[in-house]
């Protein structure tokens, strides 16, 4: 597995996010914020990232005619869940911090924070497991 | 969000300064070096007509990606996002940038030590990772632009 394999797909996901942000500057962020408030955003993102990661991993394994490993599959299934759950907690702390301060226009800032956080978390949940797998491969190679 | 007049905030998307910013990176980082090789060949009456992938066949595109990541991290650091969001964005931009730069480093080490080196693989890896950095950079700049408009209200 090379990092360049998932990089292109992740780039397209990122471009799609940017495109939706430009084409629907009001409704797309509104959907994200509303789903976050209803606690639906994290499960949706978990479902999306785990399926995308597994699909990517299987397609790369198929291209390279190699057998998919159990450890890698477990990493792809579990790391996004931990990352998304952990970063969601971080977002809650961030929002509490923003609302606690006497900042003008705090609600709009919170919406923008949710949007940025969702984007970075999405990227982390897709790229993180592949980075771990790549580092694991490198580590295994170095063991004499 | 709607109550705060985001419509007004997004009405001037036509200005789209991030498009100019992308254009600058594309032209100065990729097209200008390629055009300069053409100019050199023309000046020296050389039959050299390199394609883009030949100019960047040793993974140099990864270095362009790393520079791009650094400039966006700098913009992110200057923004008024909370420190957690800045840290999160900076870490992932840095990781993607380092991975892109590592393609050039790996290819340099392989060429120097005579280890098996495949230019097609170096080109493909650097292209994909730079595309990733590029997309991260564009979306981050769009998010920064939106946030700057909200804070200016």
Boltz contact constraints between the chains, C-beta under 6 A:
constraints:
  - contact:
      token1: [A, 3]
      token2: [B, 99]
      max_distance: 6.0
  - contact:
      token1: [A, 4]
      token2: [B, 125]
      max_distance: 6.0
  - contact:
      token1: [A, 4]
      token2: [B, 128]
      max_distance: 6.0
  - contact:
      token1: [A, 4]
      token2: [B, 129]
      max_distance: 6.0
  - contact:
      token1: [A, 7]
      token2: [B, 128]
      max_distance: 6.0
  - contact:
      token1: [A, 7]
      token2: [B, 129]
      max_distance: 6.0
  - contact:
      token1: [A, 7]
      token2: [B, 132]
      max_distance: 6.0
  - contact:
      token1: [A, 8]
      token2: [B, 128]
      max_distance: 6.0
  - contact:
      token1: [A, 10]
      token2: [B, 132]
      max_distance: 6.0
  - contact:
      token1: [A, 11]
      token2: [B, 131]
      max_distance: 6.0
  - contact:
      token1: [A, 11]
      token2: [B, 132]
      max_distance: 6.0
  - contact:
      token1: [A, 11]
      token2: [B, 135]
      max_distance: 6.0
  - contact:
      token1: [A, 14]
      token2: [B, 135]
      max_distance: 6.0
  - contact:
      token1: [A, 14]
      token2: [B, 136]
      max_distance: 6.0
  - contact:
      token1: [A, 14]
      token2: [B, 139]
      max_distance: 6.0
  - contact:
      token1: [A, 15]
      token2: [B, 135]
      max_distance: 6.0
  - contact:
      token1: [A, 17]
      token2: [B, 139]
      max_distance: 6.0
  - contact:
      token1: [A, 18]
      token2: [B, 138]
      max_distance: 6.0
  - contact:
      token1: [A, 18]
      token2: [B, 139]
      max_distance: 6.0
  - contact:
      token1: [A, 18]
      token2: [B, 142]
      max_distance: 6.0
  - contact:
      token1: [A, 21]
      token2: [B, 142]
      max_distance: 6.0
  - contact:
      token1: [A, 25]
      token2: [B, 10]
      max_distance: 6.0
  - contact:
      token1: [A, 26]
      token2: [B, 6]
      max_distance: 6.0
  - contact:
      token1: [A, 90]
      token2: [B, 84]
      max_distance: 6.0
  - contact:
      token1: [A, 94]
      token2: [B, 82]
      max_distance: 6.0
  - contact:
      token1: [A, 94]
      token2: [B, 84]
      max_distance: 6.0
  - contact:
      token1: [A, 105]
      token2: [B, 153]
      max_distance: 6.0
  - contact:
      token1: [A, 108]
      token2: [B, 4]
      max_distance: 6.0
  - contact:
      token1: [A, 108]
      token2: [B, 150]
      max_distance: 6.0
  - contact:
      token1: [A, 111]
      token2: [B, 1]
      max_distance: 6.0
  - contact:
      token1: [A, 112]
      token2: [B, 147]
      max_distance: 6.0
  - contact:
      token1: [A, 112]
      token2: [B, 150]
      max_distance: 6.0
  - contact:
      token1: [A, 113]
      token2: [B, 85]
      max_distance: 6.0
  - contact:
      token1: [A, 116]
      token2: [B, 85]
      max_distance: 6.0
  - contact:
      token1: [A, 116]
      token2: [B, 143]
      max_distance: 6.0
  - contact:
      token1: [A, 117]
      token2: [B, 85]
      max_distance: 6.0
  - contact:
      token1: [A, 120]
      token2: [B, 88]
      max_distance: 6.0
  - contact:
      token1: [A, 120]
      token2: [B, 89]
      max_distance: 6.0
  - contact:
      token1: [A, 120]
      token2: [B, 92]
      max_distance: 6.0
  - contact:
      token1: [A, 123]
      token2: [B, 92]
      max_distance: 6.0
  - contact:
      token1: [A, 124]
      token2: [B, 92]
      max_distance: 6.0
